[in-house]
Amino acid sequence: MTENPKALWTPDEARLNHSRLADYQHWLEMNHGLRFADYPALWTWSVDRLADFWESIWRYFDIRHSMPYTAVLDAERMPGARWFEGARLNYAEQVFRHHLDEPDRPAIISRSELRPTAELSWSEFRRQVAAMAASLKRMGVMPGDRVAAYLPNLPETAVAFHACAAIGAVWSSCSPDMGSASVVDRFSQIEPTVLLAVDGYRYGGKDFDRLDVVRSLRRSLPSVRHLVLLPYLDAQASLEDAAEWKALIANDAEPAFEQLPFDHPLWIVYSSGTTGMPKPIVHGHGGVLIESLKAHGLHGNLQADDRFMWYSTTGWIMWNSQMMGLLLGATLCIYDGNPGHPDLGVLWRFAEEAGITFFGAGAAYYAGCMKAGLKPRELADLSRVHSLGTTGSPLPPEAYDWIYREFGPGVLLVGISGGTDVAASFVCGCPTLPLYAGEMQCRALGVAVYAMDEQGRPLEDEVGELVVTKPMPSMPLYFWNDPGGKRYHDSYFDTYPGWWRHGDWLRITPRGGAIIYGRSDTTINRHGIRMGTSEIYRVVEALDEVQDSLVVDLEYLGRESWMPLFVVLAPGAVLDDALKQRINRHIREALSARHVPNEIIAIGAVPRTLSGKKMELPVKKILLGMQADQAASRDAMANPESLDVFIDLARQRQAAAA
């Protein structure tokens, strides 16, 4: 599979000298006498000498702690590795060490469809967090108690999260665009003592009242002792027995940070929940802290003078990831609302207003801008942007090319792929390496990730299962309410015992870069040729007439497989025979004749999760005959109505086969 692509971006001397990764390597040489010829040599050391590497991250970033650790790592085993035993620290304390001498510096710059652009200074942010932390303690919230948040992506949400972290409460959030059943599925498993909720929100120019949903949540969560309401849609909104948000931040408490073990729970996040009950995944204070400093600091090159945005909702791990930017002292720039309303330029205009230097979004957003023929630099002054981040699904090479046509060679595209499961990236960007179209630049430091065949043998320049062979500090502590850890073990360690199997197809290129080919459990297997779905999407969505697509390979016992391709057409396009022939020809020429679909069907929208992932497996299950409510939870979807066409198609096929 070897090819020789041209680099789209190469770091110049100024970029290299300004990079935190170069400074870290200099620090290793000065303090430990370690020199590395190139990034691959540094990565190899980081996974071969795992404990030494993570201890160097602790020391390089000067992690604040009240008690020292007795050992970095007890054993290189999974699951069950124990990191930095004996250490006591607090995630929020690491955040608030920054900008003490610059109280008016903005900590958060925010905008939403309901609010104009506004700034929250570091001093006011610190004051509000201290006040809310004190109020939660007065409510009786203790370390380990769960606080559930049904809130949009607002400064108040960031304040509440850091207040919980400061007192050792365990944070868990859902976005208010999620329906009550989906939220109850998540929060009921963790039995929160406090519920923080919003009265409503605006999205795409439409108002959504959520007071009845909040009432329903309160009834469905008997563990909740206190309800706190944030009036957002209506400034006068109130609920019976609910405390007022402004009352919780009205006191003048001094900042205080509960000193906690390294593995004390920080937050609970959830698997997609599109099939079955969502898994409550618990991450720890120390693991998230040290991983985030490494990832954002070394790989993202995020620094204290940056203004950092990653468009997200509070139901996606990228919201948590954006919060981590504060650990480096960066200013967070957050937007709440529809990124396509009133048009796709709204986020780019916000980037100009906020002076954003690092702009992140899901791959689907960039692909949408490309398809729409958008020219971001004609819409807004983006001269301060030095990095663009992408994740959520594989970004096709054509989108890489579009970004570099529109932004020029001075901007680094930082592609990452990891997951909610680990609150980290397996493969990611690097400010000291060239960038090639379609690739993430490298394997992350300290992450022993490989493409493996079915026998557990590493593959070179071939597609295989994404497997991690050594523990990471940010791997889940456990799943909540999972006695004996069976559900946790079965989710990641049943295929390769002792190794983490993530469920993605991965190829490590001869340059050390990485390409993700989609989920391995939705692989297309045509006549013995296995292929990730993203390869088909790349070819199909390169056509101007196709905005989006979804493909599934239906394998029937005793019958030939049937592989339909579903396409969302661009405005004005028609799926006639000529377009079908063009699509098939492109697939045949770019991939193989085996991967030409049996049928091409036009649909209104591709079903997607709230985090923007295409729902291939639920669609496959529906078309194979599973009841829709068993195959997918509509409350966990961004566009639940999009399933209807597949339900109707399944009925038609079942009737025809009868």
C-alpha positions as CSV (number, residue, x, y, z in Angstrom):
1,M,0.0,0.0,0.0
2,T,3.1,2.2,0.0
3,E,2.8,5.5,-1.9
4,N,4.9,8.7,-2.0
5,P,2.5,11.6,-1.3
6,K,3.6,15.2,-1.2
7,A,3.7,16.9,2.2
8,L,0.9,19.5,2.6
9,W,2.7,21.2,5.5
10,T,6.2,21.1,6.8
11,P,7.3,23.0,10.0
12,D,9.6,25.9,9.4
13,E,12.4,26.8,11.8
14,A,10.3,29.3,13.7
15,R,7.5,26.7,14.2
16,L,10.0,24.2,15.4
17,N,11.7,26.6,17.8
18,H,8.4,27.7,19.2
19,S,7.0,24.1,19.7
20,R,6.6,22.7,23.2
21,L,7.6,19.3,21.9
22,A,11.0,20.6,20.9
23,D,11.3,22.3,24.3
24,Y,10.4,19.0,26.0
25,Q,13.1,17.1,24.0
26,H,15.6,19.8,25.1
27,W,14.5,19.3,28.7
28,L,15.0,15.5,28.4
29,E,18.5,16.1,27.1
30,M,19.4,18.7,29.8
31,N,17.9,16.8,32.7
32,H,18.3,13.1,31.7
33,G,21.0,13.1,29.0
34,L,18.5,11.7,26.5
35,R,18.8,12.6,22.8
36,F,16.6,11.3,20.0
37,A,17.3,11.4,16.3
38,D,13.7,11.9,15.3
39,Y,10.1,11.6,16.4
40,P,9.9,7.8,15.8
41,A,12.9,7.3,18.1
42,L,11.2,9.4,20.8
43,W,8.0,7.5,20.4
44,T,9.8,4.2,20.7
45,W,11.5,5.3,23.9
46,S,8.1,6.5,25.3
47,V,6.5,3.1,24.9
48,D,9.5,0.9,25.7
49,R,10.3,2.9,28.9
50,L,6.7,3.6,29.8
51,A,7.2,4.6,33.5
52,D,10.2,6.8,32.7
53,F,8.2,8.6,30.0
54,W,5.2,9.3,32.1
55,E,7.3,10.4,35.1
56,S,9.1,12.8,32.7
57,I,5.7,14.3,31.7
58,W,4.8,14.8,35.4
59,R,8.1,16.6,36.0
60,Y,8.2,18.6,32.8
61,F,4.7,20.0,33.4
62,D,5.4,20.4,37.1
63,I,2.1,18.8,38.2
64,R,1.0,20.3,41.5
65,H,0.5,17.7,44.3
66,S,0.3,17.6,48.1
67,M,1.7,14.1,48.5
68,P,4.3,12.4,46.3
69,Y,3.8,9.1,44.5
70,T,5.6,6.0,45.6
71,A,5.7,4.4,42.2
72,V,4.9,5.6,38.7
73,L,3.3,2.3,37.5
74,D,2.8,-0.9,39.5
75,A,2.8,-3.3,36.4
76,E,2.3,-3.1,32.7
77,R,-1.0,-4.9,32.7
78,M,-4.5,-4.3,31.3
79,P,-6.9,-3.9,32.8
80,G,-5.9,-3.0,36.3
81,A,-2.7,-1.0,36.0
82,R,-2.2,1.4,38.9
83,W,-0.5,4.7,38.2
84,F,1.2,7.2,40.6
85,E,0.1,5.4,43.7
86,G,0.4,7.6,46.9
87,A,0.1,10.9,45.0
88,R,-2.6,13.3,46.1
89,L,-3.7,16.2,43.8
90,N,-6.6,18.0,42.2
91,Y,-7.4,18.5,38.6
92,A,-8.9,22.0,39.2
93,E,-5.9,23.2,41.2
94,Q,-3.7,22.6,38.1
95,V,-6.1,24.9,36.1
96,F,-6.1,27.8,38.6
97,R,-2.3,28.0,38.9
98,H,-2.4,30.1,35.7
99,H,-2.6,33.9,35.2
100,L,-2.7,34.8,38.9
101,D,-0.8,38.0,37.9
102,E,-3.2,38.7,35.0
103,P,-6.6,38.8,36.6
104,D,-8.4,40.5,33.7
105,R,-7.1,38.1,31.1
106,P,-10.0,36.2,29.5
107,A,-10.4,32.6,30.6
108,I,-13.5,32.0,28.5
109,I,-14.9,33.8,25.5
110,S,-18.4,32.7,24.6
111,R,-21.2,33.2,22.1
112,S,-24.4,31.4,21.4
113,E,-27.6,31.8,19.4
114,L,-29.1,33.5,22.5
115,R,-26.1,35.6,23.7
116,P,-23.6,37.9,22.0
117,T,-19.9,37.4,22.3
118,A,-18.8,37.9,26.0
119,E,-15.7,37.4,28.1
120,L,-15.2,35.8,31.5
121,S,-12.0,36.9,33.1
122,W,-9.7,34.5,35.0
123,S,-10.4,36.3,38.2
124,E,-14.2,36.1,37.8
125,F,-13.9,32.5,36.6
126,R,-11.9,31.7,39.7
127,R,-14.4,33.5,42.0
128,Q,-17.4,31.8,40.5
129,V,-15.9,28.3,40.7
130,A,-14.9,28.9,44.4
131,A,-18.4,30.2,45.2
132,M,-20.2,27.3,43.5
133,A,-17.8,24.8,45.1
134,A,-18.7,26.2,48.5
135,S,-22.4,26.1,47.7
136,L,-22.2,22.5,46.7
137,K,-20.4,21.6,49.9
138,R,-23.2,23.4,51.9
139,M,-25.7,21.1,50.0
140,G,-23.8,18.2,51.5
141,V,-22.0,17.1,48.4
142,M,-19.0,15.0,49.4
143,P,-16.0,13.6,47.4
144,G,-17.3,10.8,45.2
145,D,-20.9,12.1,45.0
146,R,-22.1,12.4,41.5
147,V,-23.3,15.7,40.0
148,A,-25.4,15.4,36.8
149,A,-25.5,18.3,34.4
150,Y,-28.2,18.8,31.7
151,L,-26.7,21.9,30.3
152,P,-25.6,23.5,27.1
153,N,-22.0,24.6,26.2
154,L,-22.0,27.7,28.2
155,P,-19.5,29.4,30.6
156,E,-21.8,28.4,33.5
157,T,-21.2,24.7,32.6
158,A,-17.5,25.2,32.7
159,V,-17.8,26.9,36.1
160,A,-19.9,24.0,37.4
161,F,-17.5,21.3,36.2
162,H,-14.5,22.9,37.8
163,A,-16.4,23.5,41.0
164,C,-17.2,19.7,41.1
165,A,-13.6,18.9,40.4
166,A,-12.4,21.2,43.2
167,I,-14.4,19.4,45.9
168,G,-13.9,15.9,44.5
169,A,-17.5,15.4,43.2
170,V,-17.9,13.3,40.1
171,W,-19.1,15.2,37.1
172,S,-21.4,13.8,34.3
173,S,-23.1,15.8,31.6
174,C,-25.7,15.4,28.9
175,S,-26.6,17.9,26.2
176,P,-30.2,19.3,26.4
177,D,-30.8,18.3,22.9
178,M,-31.0,14.7,24.2
179,G,-34.4,13.4,25.0
180,S,-35.4,12.5,28.6
181,A,-35.3,8.7,28.0
182,S,-31.7,8.8,26.8
183,V,-30.7,11.1,29.7
184,V,-32.4,8.8,32.2
185,D,-30.6,5.8,30.7
186,R,-27.3,7.5,31.5
187,F,-27.9,9.4,34.8
188,S,-30.0,6.7,36.5
189,Q,-27.0,4.3,36.4
190,I,-24.8,6.7,38.4
191,E,-27.4,7.9,41.0
192,P,-26.5,11.6,41.2
193,T,-27.2,13.6,44.3
194,V,-27.4,17.0,42.5
195,L,-29.0,17.8,39.1
196,L,-27.9,21.0,37.3
197,A,-30.4,21.7,34.5
198,V,-31.3,24.4,32.0
199,D,-34.8,25.7,31.2
200,G,-34.2,25.5,27.5
201,Y,-32.0,26.5,24.6
202,R,-32.0,27.8,21.0
203,Y,-30.8,25.8,18.1
204,G,-31.0,26.7,14.4
205,G,-33.1,29.8,15.3
206,K,-35.7,27.7,17.1
207,D,-36.4,27.7,20.8
208,F,-36.7,24.5,22.7
209,D,-38.3,24.6,26.2
210,R,-36.9,21.9,28.5
211,L,-38.8,22.5,31.7
212,D,-41.1,19.5,31.3
213,V,-38.1,17.4,30.5
214,V,-36.3,18.6,33.7
215,R,-39.4,17.8,35.7
216,S,-39.4,14.3,34.2
217,L,-35.8,13.8,35.0
218,R,-36.4,14.9,38.6
219,R,-39.1,12.3,38.9
220,S,-37.0,9.6,37.3
221,L,-33.9,10.2,39.4
222,P,-34.9,9.5,43.0
223,S,-31.3,9.9,44.2
224,V,-31.3,13.6,43.4
225,R,-31.5,15.7,46.6
226,H,-31.0,19.1,45.0
227,L,-32.1,20.6,41.7
228,V,-30.4,23.7,40.4
229,L,-32.0,25.6,37.5
230,L,-30.1,27.8,35.1
231,P,-32.5,30.2,33.3
232,Y,-31.1,30.6,29.8
233,L,-34.0,30.5,27.3
234,D,-36.1,32.6,29.6
235,A,-34.4,34.8,32.2
236,Q,-37.4,34.5,34.5
237,A,-37.7,30.7,34.3
238,S,-38.2,28.9,37.6
239,L,-39.2,25.4,38.9
240,E,-40.7,24.3,42.1
241,D,-38.1,23.3,44.7
242,A,-35.2,24.3,42.4
243,A,-32.3,26.4,43.7
244,E,-31.4,29.5,41.6
245,W,-28.1,29.3,39.8
246,K,-27.2,32.9,40.7
247,A,-27.6,32.1,44.3
248,L,-24.9,29.4,44.1
249,I,-22.3,31.9,42.9
250,A,-23.2,34.8,45.1
251,N,-20.9,34.1,48.0
252,D,-17.3,35.2,48.4
253,A,-15.6,31.9,49.2
254,E,-11.9,31.4,48.8
255,P,-10.7,28.8,46.3
256,A,-10.0,25.4,48.0
257,F,-9.0,22.2,46.3
258,E,-9.7,18.8,47.9
259,Q,-6.5,16.7,47.7
260,L,-7.5,13.4,46.1
261,P,-5.8,10.1,45.1
262,F,-4.5,10.0,41.5
263,D,-7.3,7.5,40.6
264,H,-10.2,9.5,42.3
265,P,-13.0,9.7,39.8
266,L,-13.2,13.0,37.9
267,W,-16.1,12.4,35.5
268,I,-18.3,9.8,34.0
269,V,-18.8,9.8,30.3
270,Y,-20.9,7.4,28.2
271,S,-20.6,5.2,25.1
272,S,-22.9,6.3,22.3
273,G,-25.9,4.3,23.5
274,T,-27.2,3.9,20.0
275,T,-27.5,0.2,20.7
276,G,-28.1,-1.1,24.2
277,M,-27.6,0.7,27.5
278,P,-24.8,3.3,27.3
279,K,-21.8,2.3,29.3
280,P,-20.8,4.7,32.1
281,I,-17.1,5.2,31.7
282,V,-15.2,6.5,34.7
283,H,-12.0,8.5,34.3
284,G,-9.7,9.7,37.1
285,H,-8.3,13.1,38.2
286,G,-4.7,12.2,37.6
287,G,-5.1,10.2,34.4
288,V,-7.0,12.9,32.6
289,L,-4.7,15.6,34.0
290,I,-1.4,14.0,32.9
291,E,-2.7,12.8,29.5
292,S,-4.2,16.2,28.7
293,L,-1.0,18.0,29.5
294,K,0.8,15.7,27.1
295,A,-1.8,15.7,24.4
296,H,-2.7,19.4,24.3
297,G,0.8,20.6,25.3
298,L,3.1,18.5,23.2
299,H,1.0,17.3,20.3
300,G,-1.4,20.2,20.0
301,N,1.3,22.7,20.9
302,L,-1.3,24.6,23.0
303,Q,0.2,27.4,25.0
304,A,-0.9,30.0,27.5
305,D,-1.3,32.8,24.9
306,D,-3.6,30.6,22.7
307,R,-7.3,31.0,22.2
308,F,-8.7,27.5,21.8
309,M,-12.0,26.3,20.4
310,W,-13.3,22.9,19.6
311,Y,-16.9,23.0,18.6
312,S,-18.9,20.5,20.6
313,T,-21.9,19.9,22.7
314,T,-21.8,18.8,26.3
315,G,-22.7,15.2,25.4
316,W,-19.5,14.6,23.4
317,I,-16.0,13.9,24.8
318,M,-14.7,16.8,22.8
319,W,-16.4,19.1,25.3
320,N,-14.3,17.5,28.1
321,S,-11.3,17.8,25.8
322,Q,-11.9,21.5,25.3
323,M,-12.1,22.0,29.0
324,M,-8.6,20.5,29.2
325,G,-7.2,23.5,27.3
326,L,-7.4,25.5,30.6
327,L,-4.8,23.2,32.1
328,L,-2.2,24.9,29.8
329,G,-3.6,28.4,30.6
330,A,-5.2,28.9,27.2
331,T,-8.4,30.9,26.8
332,L,-11.4,28.8,25.9
333,C,-13.6,30.0,23.0
334,I,-17.0,28.2,23.2
335,Y,-20.0,28.4,20.9
336,D,-23.5,27.0,21.6
337,G,-25.8,26.6,18.7
338,N,-26.2,25.2,15.2
339,P,-22.9,25.6,13.2
340,G,-24.9,25.9,10.1
341,H,-27.2,28.7,11.2
342,P,-27.8,31.1,9.7
343,D,-25.1,29.7,7.4
344,L,-21.9,27.6,7.7
345,G,-19.9,30.8,8.2
346,V,-21.1,31.4,11.7
347,L,-18.2,29.6,13.4
348,W,-15.6,31.3,11.2
349,R,-17.1,34.7,12.1
350,F,-16.9,33.8,15.8
351,A,-13.3,32.8,15.3
352,E,-12.6,36.4,14.1
353,E,-14.5,38.0,17.0
354,A,-12.8,35.8,19.6
355,G,-9.3,36.0,18.0
356,I,-9.1,32.2,17.9
357,T,-5.7,30.7,17.2
358,F,-6.6,27.0,17.4
359,F,-10.0,26.1,15.7
360,G,-11.3,22.6,16.1
361,A,-14.4,20.9,14.8
362,G,-15.7,17.5,13.7
363,A,-14.6,16.2,10.3
364,A,-18.2,16.5,9.0
365,Y,-18.1,20.2,9.6
366,Y,-15.1,20.7,7.3
367,A,-16.5,18.3,4.7
368,G,-19.7,20.3,4.8
369,C,-17.9,23.6,4.3
370,M,-15.9,22.0,1.4
371,K,-19.1,20.7,-0.3
372,A,-20.8,24.1,0.1
373,G,-17.8,25.8,-1.7
374,L,-17.2,27.9,1.4
375,K,-14.2,30.3,1.5
376,P,-13.7,30.9,5.2
377,R,-11.0,33.6,4.8
378,E,-13.3,35.6,2.6
379,L,-16.0,35.4,5.4
380,A,-13.8,36.4,8.3
381,D,-10.3,37.6,9.3
382,L,-8.7,34.3,10.3
383,S,-5.1,35.5,10.2
384,R,-4.5,34.5,13.9
385,V,-5.5,30.9,13.3
386,H,-2.3,28.7,13.3
387,S,-3.9,25.3,13.8
388,L,-7.1,23.5,12.8
389,G,-8.3,20.4,14.6
390,T,-10.4,17.6,13.3
391,T,-11.9,14.4,14.7
392,G,-15.1,12.4,15.0
393,S,-14.7,10.5,11.8
394,P,-12.0,10.1,9.1
395,L,-11.3,13.3,7.2
396,P,-10.9,12.4,3.5
397,P,-7.8,13.6,1.6
398,E,-9.9,15.9,-0.5
399,A,-10.8,17.8,2.6
400,Y,-7.1,18.1,3.5
401,D,-6.5,19.6,0.1
402,W,-9.5,22.0,0.5
403,I,-8.1,23.2,3.9
404,Y,-4.7,23.9,2.4
405,R,-6.2,25.7,-0.6
406,E,-8.3,27.9,1.6
407,F,-5.9,28.5,4.5
408,G,-2.5,28.2,2.8
409,P,0.7,26.4,4.0
410,G,1.0,28.3,7.3
411,V,-1.8,26.4,9.1
412,L,-1.2,23.0,10.7
413,L,-4.2,20.6,10.5
414,V,-4.1,18.6,13.7
415,G,-6.1,15.4,13.1
416,I,-6.7,13.1,16.1
417,S,-8.4,9.8,16.7
418,G,-9.1,8.3,20.1
419,G,-12.3,8.0,21.9
420,T,-14.7,8.7,24.8
421,D,-13.4,5.4,26.2
422,V,-9.9,6.7,26.9
423,A,-10.4,10.5,27.0
424,A,-7.2,10.5,24.8
425,S,-5.9,10.2,21.3
426,F,-4.2,7.0,20.0
427,V,-2.9,8.8,16.9
428,C,-2.7,12.5,16.5
429,G,-0.8,15.6,15.3
430,C,2.7,16.7,15.8
431,P,4.2,20.2,15.4
432,T,7.6,18.9,14.4
433,L,6.6,16.5,11.6
434,P,5.4,16.9,8.0
435,L,1.7,16.4,7.3
436,Y,0.3,14.3,4.4
437,A,-3.2,14.3,3.0
438,G,-5.4,11.7,4.6
439,E,-3.0,11.0,7.5
440,M,-2.7,11.8,11.1
441,Q,0.9,12.6,11.7
442,C,2.0,10.1,14.3
443,R,1.2,7.7,17.1
444,A,0.8,9.5,20.4
445,L,3.7,9.5,22.8
446,G,3.3,6.9,25.5
447,V,0.7,5.0,23.5
448,A,1.8,1.6,22.3
449,V,-0.7,1.4,19.4
450,Y,-0.4,-0.9,16.5
451,A,-2.3,-2.3,13.5
452,M,-2.7,-6.0,14.3
453,D,-3.8,-9.0,12.3
454,E,-6.3,-11.6,13.7
455,Q,-3.4,-13.5,15.3
456,G,-2.1,-10.4,17.1
457,R,0.9,-9.8,14.9
458,P,1.8,-6.2,14.1
459,L,1.3,-5.1,10.5
460,E,3.5,-2.7,8.6
461,D,1.8,-0.5,6.0
462,E,-1.3,-2.7,6.1
463,V,-4.8,-2.3,7.5
464,G,-5.4,-4.1,10.8
465,E,-7.3,-3.8,14.1
466,L,-6.3,-0.8,16.2
467,V,-4.8,-2.4,19.3
468,V,-3.0,-0.9,22.3
469,T,-0.5,-3.3,24.0
470,K,0.4,-1.3,27.1
471,P,-1.6,0.7,29.6
472,M,-2.3,4.4,29.4
473,P,-2.9,6.6,32.5
474,S,-6.3,7.8,31.1
475,M,-7.8,4.4,30.4
476,P,-11.0,3.9,32.4
477,L,-10.7,3.3,36.1
478,Y,-13.8,1.1,35.6
479,F,-17.4,1.2,34.4
480,W,-19.8,2.4,37.0
481,N,-21.9,-0.3,38.6
482,D,-19.9,-3.1,36.9
483,P,-19.2,-5.7,39.6
484,G,-16.1,-7.6,38.9
485,G,-15.4,-5.5,35.8
486,K,-16.9,-8.0,33.4
487,R,-18.6,-5.4,31.1
488,Y,-15.3,-3.4,31.0
489,H,-13.3,-6.5,30.2
490,D,-15.7,-7.7,27.5
491,S,-15.8,-4.3,25.8
492,Y,-12.0,-4.1,25.1
493,F,-10.1,-7.2,26.1
494,D,-11.9,-10.2,24.9
495,T,-10.5,-10.4,21.4
496,Y,-6.8,-9.9,22.3
497,P,-6.4,-11.0,26.0
498,G,-4.4,-8.4,27.9
499,W,-4.5,-5.9,25.0
500,W,-7.0,-3.1,24.3
501,R,-8.9,-3.6,21.0
502,H,-10.6,-0.4,20.1
503,G,-12.8,-1.4,17.2
504,D,-11.2,0.7,14.5
505,W,-9.3,-0.2,11.3
506,L,-5.8,1.4,11.4
507,R,-2.8,1.6,9.0
508,I,0.6,2.8,10.1
509,T,2.3,4.3,7.0
510,P,6.0,4.0,6.2
511,R,6.3,7.6,7.3
512,G,5.0,6.8,10.8
513,G,1.7,8.4,10.1
514,A,-1.7,6.8,10.7
515,I,-4.9,6.4,8.7
516,I,-8.2,5.3,10.3
517,Y,-10.5,3.4,7.9
518,G,-13.7,3.4,10.0
519,R,-15.1,0.9,12.5
520,S,-14.0,-2.7,12.2
521,D,-17.4,-4.0,13.2
522,T,-19.0,-2.4,10.1
523,T,-16.4,-3.7,7.7
524,I,-17.4,-4.3,4.1
525,N,-16.4,-7.8,3.2
526,R,-17.0,-8.4,-0.5
527,H,-15.9,-11.7,-2.0
528,G,-13.1,-12.0,0.6
529,I,-11.8,-8.4,0.2
530,R,-12.2,-6.4,3.5
531,M,-12.5,-2.7,3.3
532,G,-13.3,0.1,5.7
533,T,-16.4,2.1,4.9
534,S,-14.5,5.4,4.9
535,E,-12.7,4.3,1.7
536,I,-16.1,4.1,-0.1
537,Y,-17.2,7.4,1.4
538,R,-14.1,9.1,0.2
539,V,-14.8,8.1,-3.4
540,V,-18.5,8.7,-3.4
541,E,-18.5,12.0,-1.6
542,A,-15.9,13.4,-3.9
543,L,-18.7,13.8,-6.5
544,D,-20.3,17.2,-6.5
545,E,-23.8,15.7,-6.6
546,V,-23.3,13.8,-3.4
547,Q,-23.3,15.6,0.0
548,D,-23.2,12.6,2.3
549,S,-23.4,8.8,2.1
550,L,-23.7,5.6,4.0
551,V,-23.0,2.0,3.0
552,V,-23.7,-1.3,4.7
553,D,-22.9,-4.8,3.7
554,L,-25.8,-7.1,4.6
555,E,-24.7,-10.7,5.0
556,Y,-27.6,-13.2,5.0
557,L,-27.3,-16.8,6.0
558,G,-27.8,-19.0,3.0
559,R,-28.1,-16.0,0.6
560,E,-25.8,-13.7,-1.2
561,S,-24.9,-10.5,0.6
562,W,-26.6,-7.3,-0.4
563,M,-24.7,-4.0,-0.2
564,P,-26.8,-0.9,-0.7
565,L,-25.3,2.6,-0.9
566,F,-27.4,5.4,0.4
567,V,-26.7,9.0,-0.8
568,V,-27.8,12.4,0.3
569,L,-27.9,14.5,-2.9
570,A,-26.7,18.1,-3.3
571,P,-29.5,20.7,-4.0
572,G,-30.7,20.3,-7.5
573,A,-29.1,16.9,-8.1
574,V,-31.1,14.0,-9.3
575,L,-30.3,10.3,-8.8
576,D,-30.9,9.2,-12.3
577,D,-29.3,6.4,-14.2
578,A,-26.4,8.6,-15.4
579,L,-25.5,9.6,-11.8
580,K,-25.7,6.0,-10.7
581,Q,-23.4,4.9,-13.5
582,R,-20.9,7.7,-12.5
583,I,-20.9,6.6,-8.9
584,N,-20.4,3.0,-9.8
585,R,-17.6,3.9,-12.2
586,H,-15.8,6.0,-9.6
587,I,-16.0,3.1,-7.1
588,R,-14.8,0.6,-9.7
589,E,-11.9,2.7,-10.8
590,A,-10.8,3.9,-7.4
591,L,-11.4,0.8,-5.3
592,S,-12.5,-2.4,-7.1
593,A,-15.4,-3.9,-9.1
594,R,-16.2,-6.0,-6.0
595,H,-17.2,-2.8,-4.1
596,V,-19.7,-1.5,-6.6
597,P,-23.0,-1.5,-4.6
598,N,-25.9,-3.7,-5.4
599,E,-28.2,-0.7,-5.3
600,I,-28.0,3.1,-4.9
601,I,-30.8,4.8,-2.9
602,A,-31.3,8.5,-2.3
603,I,-32.2,9.5,1.3
604,G,-32.8,12.8,3.1
605,A,-30.1,12.5,5.7
606,V,-27.5,10.0,7.0
607,P,-28.4,8.9,10.6
608,R,-25.8,10.2,13.0
609,T,-25.1,10.1,16.7
610,L,-25.0,13.3,18.8
611,S,-21.3,13.4,18.2
612,G,-21.6,13.2,14.5
613,K,-20.7,9.6,13.8
614,K,-22.5,7.8,11.0
615,M,-24.7,5.1,12.4
616,E,-23.7,2.2,10.1
617,L,-24.2,-0.7,12.6
618,P,-27.7,0.3,13.8
619,V,-28.8,0.8,10.1
620,K,-27.3,-2.6,9.3
621,K,-29.2,-4.3,12.2
622,I,-32.5,-2.6,11.1
623,L,-32.1,-3.8,7.5
624,L,-31.3,-7.3,8.8
625,G,-34.6,-7.4,10.6
626,M,-34.0,-6.1,14.1
627,Q,-36.7,-3.9,15.7
628,A,-35.7,-0.2,15.3
629,D,-36.0,0.5,19.0
630,Q,-33.6,-2.3,19.8
631,A,-31.1,-1.3,17.1
632,A,-30.9,2.4,18.0
633,S,-32.0,4.8,20.7
634,R,-33.6,7.8,18.9
635,D,-32.8,10.0,22.0
636,A,-29.1,9.4,21.4
637,M,-29.3,10.6,17.8
638,A,-28.7,14.0,16.2
639,N,-31.5,13.3,13.6
640,P,-33.8,10.5,14.8
641,E,-36.3,11.0,11.9
642,S,-33.6,9.9,9.5
643,L,-34.1,6.2,10.6
644,D,-37.7,6.1,9.2
645,V,-36.5,5.5,5.6
646,F,-34.5,2.4,6.7
647,I,-37.4,1.0,8.7
648,D,-39.7,1.3,5.7
649,L,-37.1,-0.3,3.5
650,A,-36.7,-3.2,5.9
651,R,-40.4,-3.8,5.8
652,Q,-40.5,-3.7,2.1
653,R,-37.7,-6.3,1.8
654,Q,-39.2,-8.5,4.4
655,A,-42.6,-8.4,2.6
656,A,-40.9,-9.2,-0.7
657,A,-39.0,-12.1,0.8
658,A,-42.1,-13.6,2.4
